């Protein structure tokens, strides 16, 4: 069994951060070690939310405890998402390096969650600088959406080809795989939800239905990155892992849309997560 240290937010109500990532990975046979960067009542795109970031130093103490108990050699990957305090950034980098000290083959998958004021996504100042200046050289896999890819590349992206090129530039700077988890305005088909996976060898493209919600659920990116990482750890090649990720997320989104829910229907979709039906295939460009 593979083990993942998942460093993300946590919400009491609903599904975002670790609440959206842990269960799907567990259902796919991955043991997850969750560390919560923040503890919120609910995600920040509600009208009101309460909670706090964990104090600086907590992640470092947790890693030290795992090291003292000889558990770090068992860690196969680190997954990081929402960071609630810029002081957590260096702790994440130290955690990745400490895990790799004991398991040089351990993957680091960074979901570079950045602020998006128009959507109500609140992220601490300085976190985006950490992603740009340090993570690109540290991560094996990054999972930006279009907005995050624009920040990482320093460019406004308006076409499909520009997205491909921006992802390829991240690969050239050291990232092995870049998952562009939502192409948005740059999608080939405006009626579809499209993703790209770009590596040094290939560009993969996949499209699934775009479900029209009155208000889009939060946590979809957290879910997407978690099941892609699970696929990679389970030995899937890139194209198979991408297809599993897209089709699992499609099943969850379809069920959520049918239930007219604002929160992801993860529990009711558990059978689809464990046994996804591959309806949508990835294409090599």
C-alpha positions in Angstrom: 0.0 0.0 0.0 1.2 3.5 -0.9 1.2 6.3 1.6 0.6 10.0 1.0 1.2 13.0 3.2 -1.6 15.4 2.3 -1.0 19.0 3.4 -4.1 20.9 2.7 -7.0 22.8 4.3 -9.8 21.2 6.2 -13.4 22.3 6.5 -15.9 21.1 9.1 -18.9 21.4 6.8 -18.7 20.4 3.1 -15.9 19.2 0.9 -12.7 21.1 0.1 -9.0 20.5 0.7 -8.4 17.4 2.6 -12.1 16.8 3.0 -12.3 16.4 -0.8 -9.0 14.6 -1.3 -8.6 12.1 1.5 -11.6 9.8 1.0 -11.1 9.4 -2.8 -7.5 8.4 -2.3 -8.5 6.0 0.4 -11.1 4.4 -1.8 -8.5 4.0 -4.4 -6.3 2.0 -2.0 -4.0 4.8 -0.8 -3.3 5.3 2.9 -3.4 9.1 3.6 -1.7 11.0 6.3 -3.6 14.3 6.5 -2.1 17.5 7.8 -4.5 20.4 7.9 -3.0 23.8 7.1 -6.2 25.5 8.2 -9.4 24.5 10.0 -12.4 26.4 8.7 -16.1 26.1 9.4 -16.6 25.8 5.6 -14.9 26.9 2.5 -14.3 30.6 1.9 -16.7 31.0 -1.0 -19.7 30.9 1.3 -21.0 34.3 2.5 -19.5 33.6 6.0 -16.8 31.4 7.4 -14.8 31.1 10.6 -11.6 29.4 11.5 -7.8 29.8 11.5 -4.6 28.7 10.0 -2.5 26.3 12.1 0.3 28.2 13.9 3.7 28.2 12.2 5.9 25.3 13.3 3.2 22.7 13.6 4.0 20.9 10.3 7.7 20.9 11.2 6.9 19.3 14.6 4.7 16.7 12.9 7.4 15.8 10.4 9.9 15.5 13.3 7.5 13.1 15.1 7.2 11.0 12.0 11.0 11.0 11.7 11.5 9.9 15.3 9.1 7.0 14.8 10.9 6.0 11.5 7.8 6.5 9.4 9.2 8.9 6.8 10.8 6.0 4.7 7.2 4.8 4.3 6.0 8.0 2.7 5.6 7.6 -1.1 4.3 11.1 -1.9 3.6 14.5 -0.6 0.5 16.3 -1.8 0.1 20.0 -1.0 -2.8 22.3 -1.6 -4.3 25.3 0.2 -1.9 27.1 2.5 -3.3 29.4 5.0 -0.2 31.3 6.1 2.8 32.3 4.0 5.0 31.0 6.8 3.8 27.5 6.0 5.5 27.6 2.6 9.0 27.0 3.8 7.7 24.2 6.1 6.1 22.5 3.1 9.5 22.7 1.3 11.3 21.3 4.3 8.8 18.5 4.7 9.2 17.5 1.0 13.0 17.5 1.4 12.9 15.6 4.6 10.6 12.9 3.1 13.0 12.6 0.1 15.9 12.3 2.5 14.5 9.0 3.6 12.7 8.0 0.3 14.4 9.6 -2.7 11.7 8.2 -5.0 8.9 10.0 -3.1 6.8 12.3 -5.4 5.8 15.8 -4.7 2.5 16.8 -6.2 1.8 20.5 -5.7 -1.7 21.9 -6.3 -0.8 25.6 -6.4 -4.0 27.0 -4.9 -4.0 30.8 -5.4 -6.4 33.6 -4.6 -9.2 34.4 -7.0 -11.1 37.4 -5.6 -13.8 37.1 -8.2 -14.7 33.6 -6.9 -14.2 34.5 -3.2 -11.1 32.3 -2.9 -9.0 33.9 -0.1 -5.3 32.9 0.1 -2.6 34.5 2.3 -0.2 37.0 0.8 3.1 35.6 -0.4 1.9 32.1 -1.2 1.9 32.6 -4.9 5.5 33.9 -4.7 6.5 30.6 -3.1 4.9 28.6 -5.9 6.7 30.7 -8.6 10.1 30.9 -7.0 10.5 27.6 -5.2 7.9 25.0 -6.1 8.5 24.9 -9.9 12.1 23.6 -9.1 10.9 21.3 -6.3 7.7 19.6 -7.6 7.4 16.4 -9.7 3.8 17.3 -10.6 1.9 20.5 -10.5 -1.8 20.9 -11.0 -2.7 24.6 -11.8 -6.0 25.7 -13.3 -5.9 28.4 -16.0 -5.8 31.3 -13.6 -3.0 29.7 -11.6 -1.0 28.9 -14.8 -1.2 32.5 -15.8 0.3 33.6 -12.5 3.0 30.9 -12.7 3.9 31.8 -16.3 3.5 35.6 -15.8 1.4 35.8 -18.9 -2.3 36.2 -19.9 -3.3 33.1 -21.7 -6.0 33.4 -24.4 -5.6 30.4 -26.7 -5.2 26.6 -26.3 -1.7 26.7 -27.8 -0.6 29.4 -25.4 -1.7 27.1 -22.5 0.3 24.2 -23.9 3.3 26.4 -24.3 3.0 27.8 -20.8 2.8 24.3 -19.3 5.8 23.2 -21.4 7.8 26.1 -19.9 7.1 24.8 -16.4 8.3 21.4 -17.6 11.5 23.1 -19.0 12.1 24.6 -15.5 12.0 21.2 -13.8 8.4 20.0 -13.3 8.0 16.4 -14.7 4.3 16.7 -15.3 1.9 19.6 -15.4 -1.8 18.9 -15.1 -3.8 22.0 -16.3 -6.9 21.0 -14.5 -9.3 23.5 -16.1 -8.7 25.2 -19.5 -11.6 27.6 -19.1 -11.8 30.2 -21.8 -9.0 28.4 -23.7 -10.8 25.2 -24.1 -11.3 23.8 -27.6 -15.0 23.3 -27.0 -16.8 25.9 -24.8 -19.5 23.3 -23.9 -16.9 20.9 -22.5 -14.7 20.7 -19.4 -11.1 20.2 -20.7 -7.8 19.3 -19.1 -4.3 18.9 -20.3 -1.4 16.8 -19.0 2.0 18.1 -20.4 5.3 16.2 -19.9 8.7 16.4 -21.6 7.5 13.7 -24.0 3.9 14.4 -24.8 0.8 16.5 -24.5 -2.4 14.8 -23.5 -5.9 16.3 -23.8 -9.2 15.1 -22.4 -12.7 16.5 -22.3 -15.7 15.6 -20.2 -19.2 17.3 -20.0 -19.4 20.7 -18.4 -22.3 20.6 -15.9 -24.1 23.9 -15.5 -24.6 24.6 -11.8 -26.2 27.8 -10.4 -23.0 28.0 -8.4 -20.1 25.8 -9.1 -19.1 23.4 -6.3 -15.7 24.0 -4.6 -13.1 21.3 -4.1 -13.2 19.9 -7.7 -9.5 20.7 -8.2 -8.6 19.1 -4.9 -10.5 15.9 -6.0 -8.9 15.9 -9.4 -5.4 16.2 -8.1 -5.9 13.6 -5.5 -7.2 10.9 -7.8 -4.6 11.6 -10.4 -1.9 11.1 -7.8 -3.6 7.9 -6.6 -3.5 6.7 -10.2 0.2 7.4 -10.6 1.0 5.7 -7.3 -1.0 2.7 -8.3 1.2 2.3 -11.3 -0.9 3.8 -14.1 0.9 5.4 -17.1 0.1 9.0 -17.7 -2.7 8.6 -20.2 -4.5 6.0 -18.0 -4.1 8.1 -14.8 -5.5 11.1 -16.6 -8.5 9.1 -17.9 -9.2 7.7 -14.5 -9.0 11.2 -12.9 -11.3 12.8 -15.5 -13.9 10.0 -15.4 -14.0 9.8 -11.6 -14.5 13.5 -11.3 -17.1 13.4 -14.1 -19.0 10.8 -12.1 -18.9 12.8 -8.9 -19.9 16.0 -10.8 -22.7 14.3 -12.6 -24.1 12.9 -9.3 -23.7 16.3 -7.6 -25.5 18.1 -10.5 -28.3 15.5 -10.4 -28.7 16.1 -6.7 -28.7 19.9 -7.3 -26.0 20.1 -4.5 -23.5 22.9 -3.9 -21.2 20.5 -2.1 -19.6 17.5 -3.8 -21.6 14.3 -3.3 -18.5 12.2 -2.6 -20.0 9.7 -0.3 -22.9 8.9 -2.5 -20.4 8.7 -5.4 -18.1 6.3 -3.6 -18.9 3.3 -5.9 -18.1 5.4 -9.0 -14.8 6.4 -7.4 -13.8 2.8 -6.7 -15.0 1.5 -10.1 -15.0 4.3 -12.6 -16.6 3.8 -16.0 -14.2 5.1 -18.6 -16.5 7.2 -20.9 -14.0 9.8 -22.0 -10.7 9.0 -23.5 -7.5 11.1 -23.5 -5.9 12.0 -26.8 -2.2 12.5 -27.5 -1.7 15.7 -29.4 
